[in-house]
């Protein structure tokens, strides 16, 4: 009659993918995720400034994080050419 440990973990409301999804990603993706954890929402260029990574590396890290389901992107209202990235953990 009890709930198994696996069911208890997967049915938690409001809980998305955890940091476990980031563990297997490249170091650049981990750094971008950590910066987003502290800074909340940033553009790609702001992430490049904060992490001191090249823009191309930040782009790759963001795509890996989006594939893992831990980063959410949306268009900026102030400049529709830019996207804002937010950590979903």
N, C-alpha and C positions, 0 to 999 in steps of 0.2 A: 504493500500500500504506500510505501514511502517513495519519495522522488529520488532518482539516482543522481549522483554527483554531476554527471554530464548534463542531464536535463536541468539541474539547478543552475548551472553556469550559462547554458544557452538560452534559457528563458528569462533571464534577468531583464527587467524593463529598463529602458533608457541606456542599456549598456551596448555599445557597438563593439567594434574590433578593438582589442587591447594592444599594448606595446609589444605583445608576442608577435604580431604581424610585422613589426618593424625590425625585429631581431635579425632576420635573415637578409635584410636589405643592405646595400652598400653603405659605407661610412658617410658618404655625402648625403644620402637620404636620411640617415639617423640625425645628422647635424641639422638639416633643414627641419625635420620634425621637432627637434628640441627647441630651435629658435621659434618656431610657430607656437610651441607650448608656452613660451615666455612672452611672446609679442602678440599673440592672438591672431590677428589678420594682417597679412602683408602682400604686396605685389611681388612679382618675380624679381624685379630690379631691386626692391628693398631687401629681399632675401639674399640676393647676390652681395649687396653692401654689408649686411649683417654677418653673413657667414664667411665673407672674403673668398667665396668660390666664384669661378668663372660662370657667366650667364648660361653657357651651354651645360655645365655640370648641374646647375640649379634646375634647369629644364628637365634634364634626365632624372634627377632626384624626385622632382614633383610628379613626373609621369609614373615612376615606380611607386610612389606613395599613393597616388590616385588608383593605380591598379590594385594595390593592397587594401584599398577602401579606408584609408586613415586620413586622407586629405580631401577637403571639399573645395571646389572652386566656383566662383560666380563672377559676373561682369561687374566692374566698378561703375557706380552711378555717376561719379564725377568725370570719368574718362572711359567710355565704352570700349576703347582699344585695349584696355588693361583688364587683367583678371585678378581677383583677390583670392588668396588661399587661406584656409582655416583648417586647423587640426580637429579631427572628429573624435579624439580619444577622451 
